[in-house]
């Protein structure tokens, strides 16, 4: 939104694509339903992701909550 040609508000997309820079290895016996693991994204933020996500994977996150949404192919 603009007021006198100056921005007064911005609207971010609800979801953005990111690449997982680093993430922990899966612990034996850990399942996708039981727990998430920490991951650092290429945009510099840390989130938690399901155990099947690996470094280099492209994922989608919700910009409002900064939570994992899905893995991109």
PyMOL CGO cylinders between C-alpha atoms (Angstrom):
from pymol import cmd
from pymol.cgo import CYLINDER

trace = [
    CYLINDER, 0.00, 0.00, 0.00, 1.16, 3.52, -0.77, 0.3, 1, 1, 1, 1, 1, 1,
    CYLINDER, 1.16, 3.52, -0.77, 0.46, 6.91, 0.79, 0.3, 1, 1, 1, 1, 1, 1,
    CYLINDER, 0.46, 6.91, 0.79, 1.82, 9.95, -1.04, 0.3, 1, 1, 1, 1, 1, 1,
    CYLINDER, 1.82, 9.95, -1.04, 3.85, 7.53, -3.18, 0.3, 1, 1, 1, 1, 1, 1,
    CYLINDER, 3.85, 7.53, -3.18, 5.60, 6.10, -0.09, 0.3, 1, 1, 1, 1, 1, 1,
    CYLINDER, 5.60, 6.10, -0.09, 5.10, 2.52, 1.06, 0.3, 1, 1, 1, 1, 1, 1,
    CYLINDER, 5.10, 2.52, 1.06, 3.08, 2.17, 4.27, 0.3, 1, 1, 1, 1, 1, 1,
    CYLINDER, 3.08, 2.17, 4.27, 2.56, -1.59, 4.19, 0.3, 1, 1, 1, 1, 1, 1,
    CYLINDER, 2.56, -1.59, 4.19, 3.86, -4.67, 2.44, 0.3, 1, 1, 1, 1, 1, 1,
    CYLINDER, 3.86, -4.67, 2.44, 2.25, -8.02, 1.92, 0.3, 1, 1, 1, 1, 1, 1,
    CYLINDER, 2.25, -8.02, 1.92, 4.52, -11.06, 1.96, 0.3, 1, 1, 1, 1, 1, 1,
    CYLINDER, 4.52, -11.06, 1.96, 3.62, -14.28, 0.19, 0.3, 1, 1, 1, 1, 1, 1,
    CYLINDER, 3.62, -14.28, 0.19, 2.10, -16.89, 2.52, 0.3, 1, 1, 1, 1, 1, 1,
    CYLINDER, 2.10, -16.89, 2.52, 4.65, -19.51, 1.50, 0.3, 1, 1, 1, 1, 1, 1,
    CYLINDER, 4.65, -19.51, 1.50, 8.22, -19.31, 0.21, 0.3, 1, 1, 1, 1, 1, 1,
    CYLINDER, 8.22, -19.31, 0.21, 10.67, -21.88, -1.12, 0.3, 1, 1, 1, 1, 1, 1,
    CYLINDER, 10.67, -21.88, -1.12, 13.97, -22.35, 0.72, 0.3, 1, 1, 1, 1, 1, 1,
    CYLINDER, 13.97, -22.35, 0.72, 16.90, -24.75, 0.59, 0.3, 1, 1, 1, 1, 1, 1,
    CYLINDER, 16.90, -24.75, 0.59, 18.03, -26.66, 3.66, 0.3, 1, 1, 1, 1, 1, 1,
    CYLINDER, 18.03, -26.66, 3.66, 21.71, -25.79, 4.26, 0.3, 1, 1, 1, 1, 1, 1,
    CYLINDER, 21.71, -25.79, 4.26, 22.27, -28.12, 7.18, 0.3, 1, 1, 1, 1, 1, 1,
    CYLINDER, 22.27, -28.12, 7.18, 20.23, -30.50, 9.29, 0.3, 1, 1, 1, 1, 1, 1,
    CYLINDER, 20.23, -30.50, 9.29, 20.91, -33.18, 11.88, 0.3, 1, 1, 1, 1, 1, 1,
    CYLINDER, 20.91, -33.18, 11.88, 21.11, -36.85, 10.98, 0.3, 1, 1, 1, 1, 1, 1,
    CYLINDER, 21.11, -36.85, 10.98, 18.10, -39.03, 11.77, 0.3, 1, 1, 1, 1, 1, 1,
    CYLINDER, 18.10, -39.03, 11.77, 18.35, -40.99, 15.01, 0.3, 1, 1, 1, 1, 1, 1,
    CYLINDER, 18.35, -40.99, 15.01, 17.62, -44.72, 14.60, 0.3, 1, 1, 1, 1, 1, 1,
    CYLINDER, 17.62, -44.72, 14.60, 14.03, -45.51, 15.51, 0.3, 1, 1, 1, 1, 1, 1,
    CYLINDER, 14.03, -45.51, 15.51, 12.88, -41.93, 14.94, 0.3, 1, 1, 1, 1, 1, 1,
    CYLINDER, 12.88, -41.93, 14.94, 9.72, -41.67, 12.84, 0.3, 1, 1, 1, 1, 1, 1,
    CYLINDER, 9.72, -41.67, 12.84, 8.15, -38.79, 10.95, 0.3, 1, 1, 1, 1, 1, 1,
    CYLINDER, 8.15, -38.79, 10.95, 5.20, -38.83, 13.32, 0.3, 1, 1, 1, 1, 1, 1,
    CYLINDER, 5.20, -38.83, 13.32, 7.29, -38.79, 16.50, 0.3, 1, 1, 1, 1, 1, 1,
    CYLINDER, 7.29, -38.79, 16.50, 9.49, -35.73, 16.19, 0.3, 1, 1, 1, 1, 1, 1,
    CYLINDER, 9.49, -35.73, 16.19, 11.05, -33.07, 14.03, 0.3, 1, 1, 1, 1, 1, 1,
    CYLINDER, 11.05, -33.07, 14.03, 14.73, -32.16, 13.85, 0.3, 1, 1, 1, 1, 1, 1,
    CYLINDER, 14.73, -32.16, 13.85, 16.51, -28.78, 13.62, 0.3, 1, 1, 1, 1, 1, 1,
    CYLINDER, 16.51, -28.78, 13.62, 17.54, -27.38, 10.24, 0.3, 1, 1, 1, 1, 1, 1,
    CYLINDER, 17.54, -27.38, 10.24, 19.24, -24.19, 9.04, 0.3, 1, 1, 1, 1, 1, 1,
    CYLINDER, 19.24, -24.19, 9.04, 17.90, -22.69, 5.81, 0.3, 1, 1, 1, 1, 1, 1,
    CYLINDER, 17.90, -22.69, 5.81, 19.73, -20.79, 3.06, 0.3, 1, 1, 1, 1, 1, 1,
    CYLINDER, 19.73, -20.79, 3.06, 17.92, -17.62, 4.15, 0.3, 1, 1, 1, 1, 1, 1,
    CYLINDER, 17.92, -17.62, 4.15, 19.62, -17.78, 7.55, 0.3, 1, 1, 1, 1, 1, 1,
    CYLINDER, 19.62, -17.78, 7.55, 16.79, -18.96, 9.77, 0.3, 1, 1, 1, 1, 1, 1,
    CYLINDER, 16.79, -18.96, 9.77, 16.51, -22.10, 11.87, 0.3, 1, 1, 1, 1, 1, 1,
    CYLINDER, 16.51, -22.10, 11.87, 13.35, -24.20, 11.85, 0.3, 1, 1, 1, 1, 1, 1,
    CYLINDER, 13.35, -24.20, 11.85, 12.35, -27.77, 12.58, 0.3, 1, 1, 1, 1, 1, 1,
    CYLINDER, 12.35, -27.77, 12.58, 11.70, -30.25, 9.78, 0.3, 1, 1, 1, 1, 1, 1,
    CYLINDER, 11.70, -30.25, 9.78, 10.54, -33.88, 9.50, 0.3, 1, 1, 1, 1, 1, 1,
    CYLINDER, 10.54, -33.88, 9.50, 13.24, -36.57, 9.80, 0.3, 1, 1, 1, 1, 1, 1,
    CYLINDER, 13.24, -36.57, 9.80, 13.18, -37.38, 6.06, 0.3, 1, 1, 1, 1, 1, 1,
    CYLINDER, 13.18, -37.38, 6.06, 14.40, -33.88, 5.08, 0.3, 1, 1, 1, 1, 1, 1,
    CYLINDER, 14.40, -33.88, 5.08, 18.12, -33.73, 4.23, 0.3, 1, 1, 1, 1, 1, 1,
    CYLINDER, 18.12, -33.73, 4.23, 20.69, -31.01, 3.54, 0.3, 1, 1, 1, 1, 1, 1,
    CYLINDER, 20.69, -31.01, 3.54, 20.19, -29.64, 0.02, 0.3, 1, 1, 1, 1, 1, 1,
    CYLINDER, 20.19, -29.64, 0.02, 16.45, -30.38, -0.07, 0.3, 1, 1, 1, 1, 1, 1,
    CYLINDER, 16.45, -30.38, -0.07, 14.14, -27.65, -1.32, 0.3, 1, 1, 1, 1, 1, 1,
    CYLINDER, 14.14, -27.65, -1.32, 11.23, -27.04, 1.03, 0.3, 1, 1, 1, 1, 1, 1,
    CYLINDER, 11.23, -27.04, 1.03, 8.30, -24.66, 1.41, 0.3, 1, 1, 1, 1, 1, 1,
    CYLINDER, 8.30, -24.66, 1.41, 7.81, -22.72, 4.65, 0.3, 1, 1, 1, 1, 1, 1,
    CYLINDER, 7.81, -22.72, 4.65, 4.90, -20.60, 5.91, 0.3, 1, 1, 1, 1, 1, 1,
    CYLINDER, 4.90, -20.60, 5.91, 6.10, -16.98, 6.22, 0.3, 1, 1, 1, 1, 1, 1,
    CYLINDER, 6.10, -16.98, 6.22, 3.58, -16.23, 8.97, 0.3, 1, 1, 1, 1, 1, 1,
    CYLINDER, 3.58, -16.23, 8.97, 4.67, -19.02, 11.31, 0.3, 1, 1, 1, 1, 1, 1,
    CYLINDER, 4.67, -19.02, 11.31, 8.11, -19.95, 9.87, 0.3, 1, 1, 1, 1, 1, 1,
    CYLINDER, 8.11, -19.95, 9.87, 7.05, -23.59, 9.93, 0.3, 1, 1, 1, 1, 1, 1,
    CYLINDER, 7.05, -23.59, 9.93, 7.71, -26.37, 7.46, 0.3, 1, 1, 1, 1, 1, 1,
    CYLINDER, 7.71, -26.37, 7.46, 4.87, -26.91, 4.94, 0.3, 1, 1, 1, 1, 1, 1,
    CYLINDER, 4.87, -26.91, 4.94, 6.15, -29.44, 2.40, 0.3, 1, 1, 1, 1, 1, 1,
    CYLINDER, 6.15, -29.44, 2.40, 9.11, -30.74, 0.45, 0.3, 1, 1, 1, 1, 1, 1,
    CYLINDER, 9.11, -30.74, 0.45, 9.46, -29.67, -3.17, 0.3, 1, 1, 1, 1, 1, 1,
    CYLINDER, 9.46, -29.67, -3.17, 10.55, -32.16, -5.80, 0.3, 1, 1, 1, 1, 1, 1,
]
cmd.load_cgo(trace, "trace")
